[in-house]
């Protein structure tokens, strides 16, 4: 156990010297995505081969004098499209799509002969070259990885790796050199805004809790990441849990809290496991518990697993869930900083926000302000998914453009298709179009465009995507996830979904479009919590930027992208039609013409799409185009 700041520095020096005993270190990605693709088998095979060849070592063996090659399972490297990923230190080599059968060759070539295995290197089709090192690959080269700096480079289940990277030095600094007020002021000066979606100034929130006259206060970390396609917080919890814990402990000191809770989705078993390990290690090393680093400051952290309700990502619903009640938002005021968990003043931030804190304390607010924009300093982690060549987890400075993210980091649209839109901010965000490719990716600019940073989901859509169906998909999600407490959200989202389903099935009219827009405004204004207020965003933005697609669905009864099955045009295959006339006789709109024993034709302008002709045709000659 480390009892003082001096002991922490001594341990840092000792561990820094020990890791030099690694002649080489192999880091196999142990993120959820790579595990699903077989990275655990790759990791076990490396251990087997290194042991067999007498090359294996670890910190314990190094302490006993045996140097060699280390093998560790790391957190998510970010380049999920290319997993399983293997990083070789100190060379910085990155191998992609590694299988267990590749391990022998890697050990023989890279470990023993110091030569790269070229067939496992990343090859970029745009630049028409292969890349030896991770930091040379365009996907990584154009990022600014601060919060994710350690992810993929340390063993997430070994606190010693975090300490070697300077871990818990920020905590030591605040406990020995700063008052709680000074910590709050430094975070406020840095301009750090909450990364969970709302973008509220973090330092201001901490100071409000500090000023509350209460005997008990809490720090709560929101790890309930429920957006479809989002995995930013999960990757931090899985890849660098101690960074987040350190941020929470600092928040506790700054706000006067002595206890913290991490609310994490039960669907994240790996994140839960690594957090449990990290908390246990932090206790054993003296960073949690009583009299931390000899400062008379006590702090402890508990884990609370959620049951998967999207609404529990909202602050007051989250605290209700921790307390054992059904997760439902409550009216404000009082705010969480005044009456939060168990009715006490509470600091509530998300995983990424807390993970930024040690960086700010260690490097200073002035340093942090040099990154990003004046109104949105720092970086933001995004989950880049959809119809894009390079999918994965990225960290970029606030103020970067969509064009840089999609075409430089993401390497453009798959299969040479044309970019159409991007859904940003998850179900609560909005769709942005080609005209927004050069917009600044910061809180204020995105809000002005009708979207939001949200938690950081970026779903890229190509020319074949139907924007009406995209709006219907996200409305279906938010409607099912509505807690049902307030009428505008409970009933409004249900009626909006019904109209969208009428539109994609070809049964809507102009009045339905007008009603859809009116309902969206009512839900936005009248809902109780932020999730309800932002639920109409995908509908409002798609109606604003893709009104022609809605009109095509409603007026012309067609889907321009040919995605909506209920809106395909019916046609008769002349090679199959025998001219029996059954379809002509049954058509209620007299939309089918033709002579007996000759191929018939459908007049699309009169067709009602009742599909009676399809059922009547004995030759399967009528199809949807």
C-alpha positions in Angstrom: 0.0 0.0 0.0 1.2 3.5 -0.9 0.7 5.8 2.1 2.3 9.0 1.0 3.1 11.0 -2.1 6.8 10.3 -1.7 6.0 6.6 -1.7 4.1 7.0 -5.0 7.1 8.7 -6.6 9.4 5.9 -5.4 7.0 3.2 -6.7 6.8 5.1 -10.1 10.7 5.1 -10.3 10.9 1.5 -9.3 8.3 0.3 -11.9 9.7 2.5 -14.6 13.1 0.8 -14.1 11.4 -2.7 -14.0 9.6 -2.4 -17.3 13.0 -1.9 -19.0 13.4 -5.6 -18.4 10.9 -6.2 -21.3 13.1 -6.7 -24.3 9.8 -6.6 -26.2 6.2 -6.5 -25.2 3.2 -7.8 -27.1 -0.2 -6.2 -26.5 -3.2 -8.1 -27.8 -6.4 -6.1 -28.0 -8.8 -7.3 -25.3 -11.7 -5.0 -26.2 -15.1 -6.4 -26.7 -15.0 -6.2 -30.5 -11.7 -8.0 -30.8 -12.7 -10.6 -28.3 -15.7 -11.3 -30.4 -13.3 -11.9 -33.3 -11.1 -14.3 -31.4 -8.4 -12.2 -29.7 -8.5 -14.3 -26.5 -7.4 -17.3 -28.6 -4.6 -15.2 -30.1 -3.5 -14.1 -26.6 -3.4 -17.6 -25.2 -1.4 -18.8 -28.2 1.2 -16.1 -27.7 1.6 -17.2 -24.0 1.9 -20.8 -25.1 4.6 -20.1 -27.8 6.6 -17.7 -25.6 6.7 -20.2 -22.7 7.7 -23.0 -25.1 10.6 -21.0 -26.5 11.7 -19.7 -23.1 11.0 -16.1 -23.9 8.1 -15.3 -21.6 8.5 -12.9 -18.7 6.4 -10.6 -16.5 7.1 -8.0 -13.8 7.4 -10.6 -11.1 10.0 -12.6 -13.1 11.8 -9.4 -14.0 12.0 -8.6 -10.3 13.7 -12.0 -9.9 16.1 -11.2 -12.7 14.5 -12.9 -15.7 14.2 -10.5 -18.6 12.4 -11.4 -21.8 9.2 -10.8 -23.8 6.0 -9.7 -22.1 2.4 -10.5 -23.2 -0.6 -8.5 -22.1 -4.3 -8.2 -23.0 -5.0 -4.5 -23.5 -8.1 -2.4 -23.9 -9.7 -1.3 -27.2 -7.2 0.0 -29.8 -10.0 1.8 -31.5 -9.5 0.4 -35.1 -12.3 -2.1 -34.6 -12.7 -2.7 -38.4 -9.3 -4.4 -38.4 -9.5 -6.5 -35.3 -8.1 -8.6 -33.7 -5.2 -6.1 -33.3 -1.7 -6.9 -32.0 0.8 -4.1 -31.0 4.5 -4.8 -30.6 6.5 -2.6 -28.3 8.9 -0.8 -28.4 8.8 -1.1 -32.2 5.3 0.3 -32.4 4.3 -2.2 -35.0 0.6 -2.9 -35.4 -0.7 -6.1 -36.9 -4.3 -6.3 -38.1 -6.8 -9.2 -38.4 -4.5 -11.5 -36.5 -5.5 -15.2 -36.0 -4.1 -17.8 -33.6 -2.3 -19.5 -36.5 -0.3 -16.3 -37.2 1.3 -16.3 -33.8 4.2 -18.7 -34.5 5.2 -16.6 -37.5 5.0 -13.3 -35.5 7.3 -14.8 -32.8 9.8 -16.2 -35.2 9.9 -13.1 -37.5 9.3 -10.1 -35.2 10.4 -11.3 -31.8 13.4 -13.4 -32.7 14.6 -11.8 -36.0 13.2 -8.3 -35.4 11.5 -8.3 -38.8 7.9 -7.3 -39.4 5.3 -9.7 -40.8 4.3 -7.7 -43.8 1.2 -9.6 -44.7 -0.3 -8.6 -41.3 0.4 -4.9 -41.7 -2.5 -2.4 -42.5 -2.7 -1.6 -46.2 -4.4 1.6 -47.2 -6.1 1.5 -50.5 -6.3 5.3 -50.9 -2.6 5.9 -50.2 -1.7 2.6 -51.8 0.9 1.6 -49.2 1.3 -0.5 -46.1 2.0 1.0 -42.7 4.5 -0.5 -40.3 3.7 1.5 -37.2 0.4 2.4 -35.6 1.0 6.1 -35.4 1.7 6.2 -39.2 -1.8 4.8 -40.1 -4.1 7.6 -41.4 -6.8 6.4 -39.0 -4.6 7.1 -36.0 -2.3 9.8 -37.5 -5.1 12.3 -37.8 -6.4 11.8 -34.2 -5.5 13.5 -30.9 -5.6 10.7 -28.4 -5.5 12.1 -24.9 -8.3 10.3 -23.0 -7.6 7.2 -25.1 -3.8 7.6 -24.9 -3.3 4.4 -22.8 -6.1 2.3 -24.4 -4.4 -0.4 -26.3 -1.0 0.3 -24.7 -1.4 -0.9 -21.2 -2.8 -3.9 -19.4 -6.2 -2.6 -18.2 -6.2 -5.1 -15.3 -2.8 -4.1 -13.9 -2.6 -0.9 -11.8 1.2 -0.9 -12.2 0.9 -0.2 -15.9 -1.2 2.9 -15.1 1.3 4.1 -12.5 4.2 3.8 -15.0 2.1 6.1 -17.3 1.9 8.7 -14.5 -1.3 7.4 -13.0 -2.6 8.9 -9.7 0.0 11.7 -9.9 -2.8 14.2 -10.5 -4.6 12.9 -7.4 -1.4 13.3 -5.4 -1.1 16.9 -6.7 -4.6 17.9 -5.6 -4.3 16.3 -2.2 -1.0 18.0 -1.4 -1.0 21.2 -3.3 -4.6 22.3 -3.9 -7.7 23.2 -1.9 -11.1 21.9 -3.1 -11.9 25.4 -4.2 -8.7 25.6 -6.3 -9.5 22.3 -7.9 -13.0 23.5 -8.9 -11.5 26.7 -10.2 -8.9 24.9 -12.3 -11.6 22.6 -13.9 -13.8 25.6 -14.5 -10.9 27.6 -16.0 -10.2 24.7 -18.4 -13.6 25.0 -20.0 -14.2 21.3 -19.7 -17.9 20.6 -20.6 -19.8 17.4 -19.8 -19.2 14.8 -22.4 -22.5 13.0 -21.8 -24.4 15.2 -24.2 -25.6 18.4 -22.4 -22.2 20.1 -22.4 -22.7 21.8 -19.0 -19.5 23.3 -17.5 -18.0 20.6 -15.3 -16.2 23.0 -12.9 -19.4 25.0 -12.3 -21.3 21.8 -11.4 -18.5 20.7 -8.9 -18.5 24.1 -7.3 -22.2 24.1 -6.8 -22.0 20.8 -5.0 -19.0 22.1 -2.9 -21.1 25.1 -1.8 -24.0 23.0 -0.6 -24.4 22.8 3.2 -24.8 19.0 3.6 -23.2 16.4 5.8 -23.2 13.8 2.9 -22.5 14.3 -0.7 -22.0 11.9 -3.6 -20.1 11.5 -6.9 -21.9 9.5 -9.6 -20.3 8.3 -12.9 -22.8 7.8 -15.7 -21.6 4.7 -17.6 -25.1 3.9 -18.9 -24.3 4.1 -22.6 -27.5 3.1 -24.4 -27.3 4.8 -27.8 -27.3 2.3 -30.7 -23.8 2.1 -32.2 -22.1 3.9 -29.3 -19.2 2.4 -27.3 -17.1 5.3 -26.2 -17.5 5.0 -22.4 -17.4 1.2 -22.6 -13.9 1.4 -24.2 -12.6 3.7 -21.5 -13.9 1.5 -18.7 -12.5 -1.6 -20.4 -9.2 -0.1 -21.5 -8.1 2.5 -18.9 -10.4 2.2 -15.9 -8.0 3.8 -13.4 -8.0 7.1 -15.3 -11.7 7.3 -14.8 -11.4 6.3 -11.1 -8.8 8.9 -10.5 -11.1 11.6 -12.0 -13.9 10.5 -9.7 -11.7 10.6 -6.6 -10.5 14.1 -7.5 -14.1 15.1 -8.0 -14.9 13.8 -4.6 -12.1 15.8 -3.0 -13.2 19.0 -4.9 -16.9 18.7 -4.1 -16.6 17.5 -0.5 -18.0 14.0 -1.3 -16.7 10.8 0.4 -18.5 8.2 -1.6 -18.9 7.5 -5.3 -21.1 5.2 -7.5 -20.5 4.0 -11.1 -23.7 3.2 -12.9 -22.8 0.9 -15.7 -24.9 -1.2 -18.1 -25.4 -4.8 -17.2 -24.8 -5.6 -20.9 -21.1 -4.5 -20.4 -19.8 -7.5 -18.4 -16.2 -6.9 -19.4 -16.3 -3.3 -18.3 -17.9 -4.4 -15.0 -15.2 -7.0 -14.5 -12.3 -4.5 -15.2 -13.9 -1.9 -13.0 -14.2 -4.4 -10.1 -10.5 -5.3 -10.6 -9.5 -1.7 -10.7 -11.4 -0.7 -7.6 -9.9 -3.6 -5.7 -6.4 -2.7 -6.8 -7.0 1.0 -5.9 -7.9 -0.2 -2.4 -4.9 -2.4 -2.1 -2.5 0.3 -3.3 -4.0 3.0 -1.1 -5.8 5.2 -3.6 -9.3 4.3 -2.3 -10.4 4.0 1.3 -9.4 6.0 4.4 -6.6 8.6 4.7 -5.7 8.4 1.0 -1.9 9.2 0.5 -1.8 10.4 4.1 -4.1 13.4 3.4 -7.0 12.6 5.9 -9.3 12.4 2.8 -11.5 9.3 2.6 -13.2 8.1 -0.5 -14.8 4.9 -1.7 -16.5 3.8 -5.0 -19.3 1.3 -5.6 -20.5 -0.3 -8.9 -24.2 -0.4 -9.7 -25.3 -2.4 -12.7 -28.3 -1.1 -14.7 -30.9 -3.3 -16.4 -30.5 -1.7 -19.8 -33.2 1.1 -19.8 -32.2 3.9 -22.1 -33.9 6.4 -19.9 -31.5 5.7 -17.1 -28.9 7.7 -19.0 -30.9 10.7 -17.8 -29.4 12.0 -14.5 -32.5 11.9 -12.2 -33.7 8.5 -13.6 -30.2 7.1 -13.0 -30.1 8.1 -9.4 -33.6 6.7 -8.9 -32.4 3.4 -10.3 -29.3 3.3 -7.9 -31.7 3.9 -5.0 -33.7 0.8 -6.0 -36.7 2.5 -7.7 -37.9 2.3 -11.2 -35.7 4.6 -13.4 -37.9 7.6 -14.2 -37.0 11.3 -14.5 -38.3 13.8 -12.0 -39.2 17.5 -12.5 -36.5 20.1 -11.8 -35.8 22.0 -9.6 -34.4 20.7 -7.4 -31.4 19.9 -9.5 -29.0 17.0 -8.9 -26.4 19.3 -7.5 -28.9 20.2 -4.8 -30.8 17.0 -4.3 -29.5 14.1 -6.2 -28.6 10.5 -5.0 -30.4 9.6 -1.8 -31.6 13.3 -1.7 -28.1 14.6 -1.2 -26.0 17.0 -3.3 -24.4 15.0 -6.2 -21.8 15.5 -8.8 -23.0 13.5 -11.8 -20.7 13.3 -14.9 -20.1 10.6 -17.5 -17.1 8.4 -18.0 -15.3 10.5 -20.6 -15.7 13.7 -18.5 -14.1 12.1 -15.4 -11.3 10.7 -17.6 -10.4 14.2 -18.8 -9.8 15.4 -15.2 -6.4 13.9 -14.5 -5.1 15.4 -17.7 -6.2 18.9 -16.8 -4.8 18.7 -13.3 -1.5 17.3 -14.5 -1.0 19.7 -17.4 -3.0 22.7 -16.3 -6.1 24.5 -17.6 -4.0 26.7 -19.9 -2.7 23.7 -21.7 -6.2 22.2 -22.1 -7.4 25.5 -23.6 -5.0 25.2 -26.4 -6.9 22.1 -27.7 -10.3 22.4 -29.4 -12.2 25.7 -29.7 -12.6 28.5 -27.2 -16.2 27.5 -26.4 -15.5 23.7 -26.5 -12.0 23.0 -25.3 -10.4 19.6 -25.4 -11.1 16.5 -27.4 -14.2 14.3 -28.0 -14.4 10.6 -28.5 -16.7 9.4 -31.3 -17.9 6.0 -32.3 -17.6 6.0 -36.1 -19.9 3.5 -37.7 -22.2 3.0 -40.7 -21.4 3.0 -44.4 -17.8 4.1 -44.0 -14.5 2.3 -44.8 -12.8 2.7 -41.4 -15.1 2.1 -38.5 -14.0 2.3 -34.9 -13.4 4.6 -31.9 -11.7 7.9 -32.6 -10.7 10.9 -30.4 -10.4 14.2 -32.2 -10.1 17.9 -31.1 -13.3 19.8 -30.7 -13.7 22.0 -33.8 -12.6 19.4 -36.3 -15.0 19.1 -39.3 -17.2 16.3 -40.4 -15.3 16.2 -43.7 -12.0 15.5 -41.9 -13.6 12.8 -39.8 -15.4 11.0 -42.6 -12.9 11.3 -45.4 -9.5 11.6 -43.7 -9.9 9.3 -40.6 -12.8 7.2 -41.9 -11.3 6.9 -45.4 -14.6 7.8 -47.1 -17.8 5.9 -48.0 -17.7 2.2 -48.7 -17.8 0.8 -52.2 -17.2 4.3 -53.7 -20.7 5.4 -52.9 -21.7 9.0 -52.4 -22.0 10.5 -48.9 -25.6 11.4 -48.0 -25.9 12.2 -44.3 -24.6 11.5 -40.8 -26.7 10.8 -37.8 -24.8 12.4 -34.9 -25.6 12.2 -31.2 -27.5 8.9 -31.3 -31.4 8.8 -31.1 -31.4 12.2 -29.5 -29.3 13.8 -32.2 -30.0 14.8 -35.7 -29.1 14.2 -39.3 -26.6 16.5 -41.0 -26.0 16.6 -44.8 -23.3 17.3 -47.3 -23.8 21.1 -46.8 -22.6 20.5 -43.2 -19.4 18.7 -44.0 -17.3 21.7 -43.1 -19.2 22.6 -39.9 -17.2 22.8 -36.7 -17.8 19.8 -34.5 -18.4 21.6 -31.2 -21.3 21.9 -28.8 -22.6 25.3 -30.0 -22.2 24.8 -33.8 -23.9 21.5 -33.8 -26.8 22.8 -31.7 -27.2 25.7 -34.1 -27.5 23.2 -37.0 -30.3 21.3 -35.2 -28.1 18.4 -34.0 -26.0 17.8 -30.8 -22.7 16.2 -29.8 -24.7 13.8 -27.6 -22.6 11.0 -26.2 -20.7 10.8 -29.4 -22.3 8.3 -31.8 -21.6 9.0 -35.6 -23.6 6.9 -38.0 -22.5 7.6 -41.6 -25.2 7.1 -44.3 -24.5 6.6 -48.1 -26.7 7.5 -51.1 -28.6 4.2 -50.8 -30.0 5.1 -47.4 -33.6 6.2 -47.0 -33.8 9.1 -44.6 -37.5 8.5 -43.8 -36.6 5.0 -42.7 -33.7 6.3 -40.6 -36.1 8.7 -38.8 -38.5 5.8 -38.3 -35.7 3.5 -36.9 -34.7 6.0 -34.3 -38.2 6.9 -33.4 -39.0 3.2 -32.9 -36.1 3.1 -30.5 -37.0 6.2 -28.5 -40.7 5.2 -28.4 -39.9 1.8 -27.0 -37.4 3.3 -24.5 -39.8 6.0 -23.2 -40.4 5.5 -19.5 -44.0 6.6 -19.9 -44.1 9.2 -17.1 -45.1 12.2 -19.1 -47.8 12.4 -21.7 -46.0 14.3 -24.5 -43.3 11.7 -24.7 -45.4 8.6 -24.0 -48.2 9.4 -26.4 -46.4 11.8 -28.7 -43.6 9.5 -29.7 -46.1 6.6 -30.2 -48.2 8.7 -32.6 -45.1 10.0 -34.4 -44.0 6.4 -35.0 -47.4 5.4 -36.3 -47.3 8.2 -38.9 -43.7 7.3 -39.9 -44.8 3.7 -40.4 -47.7 4.9 -42.5 -45.3 6.9 -44.6 -42.8 4.1 -45.3 -45.7 1.7 -46.1 -47.2 4.1 -48.6 -50.4 4.8 -46.7 -49.8 8.4 -45.6 -51.1 11.7 -47.0 -50.0 15.4 -46.8 -52.0 15.9 -43.6 -50.0 13.2 -41.9 -46.8 15.1 -42.7 -48.3 18.3 -41.2 -49.4 16.4 -38.1 -46.0 14.7 -37.8 -44.2 18.1 -37.7 -46.7 19.5 -35.2 -46.4 16.5 -32.9 -42.6 16.7 -33.0 -42.7 20.3 -31.8 -45.1 19.4 -29.0 -42.9 16.5 -27.8 -39.8 18.7 -27.9 -41.4 21.5 -25.9 -43.6 19.5 -23.5 -41.6 16.5 -22.5 -40.3 16.2 -18.9 -36.7 15.2 -19.4 -33.9 15.8 -22.0 -34.4 12.4 -23.6 -38.0 13.2 -24.5 -37.2 16.8 -25.5 -34.6 15.6 -28.0 -36.5 12.5 -29.3 -38.0 14.3 -32.3 -34.6 15.6 -33.5 -34.0 12.9 -36.1 -37.5 13.5 -37.5 -37.2 17.3 -37.5 -33.8 17.3 -39.1 -34.7 14.8 -41.8 -37.9 16.7 -42.6 -35.8 19.9 -42.8 -33.0 18.6 -45.0 -34.7 15.8 -46.9 -38.3 17.1 -47.4 -38.2 15.9 -51.0 -37.9 12.3 -49.8 -40.9 12.6 -47.5 -42.9 14.1 -50.4 -41.8 11.2 -52.7 -43.1 8.7 -50.1 -46.4 10.5 -49.5 -47.3 12.0 -52.9 -45.6 9.8 -55.4 -45.8 6.6 -53.3 -42.2 5.7 -54.0 -39.0 5.4 -52.0 -36.2 7.1 -54.0 -33.6 4.8 -52.3 -35.8 1.7 -52.9 -35.4 0.8 -49.2 -39.0 0.9 -48.0 -40.6 -2.4 -49.2 -44.1 -1.0 -49.1 -43.3 1.7 -51.7 -41.7 -0.3 -54.5 -43.5 0.1 -57.9 -45.2 -3.0 -59.2 -44.3 -4.2 -62.7 -45.3 -7.2 -64.8 -42.5 -9.4 -66.2 -43.4 -9.8 -69.9 -41.4 -13.1 -70.1 -43.5 -14.6 -67.4 -46.9 -13.1 -68.2 -49.3 -15.4 -70.2 -52.0 -12.8 -70.7 -54.6 -14.8 -68.7 -56.3 -11.5 -67.5 -56.7 -12.6 -63.9 -54.8 -9.6 -62.6 -56.7 -7.2 -64.9 -60.1 -8.4 -63.7 -59.3 -8.2 -60.0 -57.6 -4.7 -60.0 -60.0 -2.3 -58.2 -58.5 0.7 -59.9 -58.4 -0.6 -63.5 -54.7 0.1 -63.5 -53.8 -3.1 -65.6 -54.1 -3.1 -69.3 -53.5 -5.7 -72.0 -55.1 -8.1 -74.5 -55.8 -11.8 -73.8 -52.7 -14.0 -74.3 -50.4 -10.9 -74.5 -48.2 -9.5 -71.8 -50.1 -7.0 -69.6 -48.8 -3.7 -68.2 -49.5 -1.7 -65.0 -50.3 2.0 -65.1 -48.4 3.2 -62.1 -50.3 6.5 -61.9 -53.5 4.6 -61.1 -52.0 1.7 -59.1 -53.2 1.6 -55.4 -50.6 -1.0 -54.4 -53.3 -3.2 -52.9 -51.3 -6.2 -54.1 -54.5 -8.0 -55.2 -52.9 -8.6 -58.6 -49.8 -10.2 -57.0 -52.0 -12.8 -55.2 -54.1 -13.4 -58.3 -51.2 -14.1 -60.7 -50.7 -17.8 -61.2 -47.4 -17.3 -63.0 -45.6 -15.2 -60.4 -45.1 -12.5 -63.1 -45.8 -9.4 -61.0 -42.8 -8.1 -59.0 -41.8 -5.0 -57.0 -39.2 -2.7 -58.5 
